[in-house]
């Protein structure tokens, strides 16, 4: 999982803790949102990304 934030790392860390408690993901990365998205979304924005891998049917 990954969390991108709009210049609010503390809020991103709080969200990371909530996600870890609820879902126990292998890893959670925190990164800042890029300038293009950040200029439209604004400060305090959080974006959460995840990848769910399903086992292949044989």
Protein Blocks (a to p, Z undefined) as FASTA:
>chain_A
ZZddehiaklmmmmmmmmmmmnopabdcdddddfklmmmnoghiacddddddddddZZ
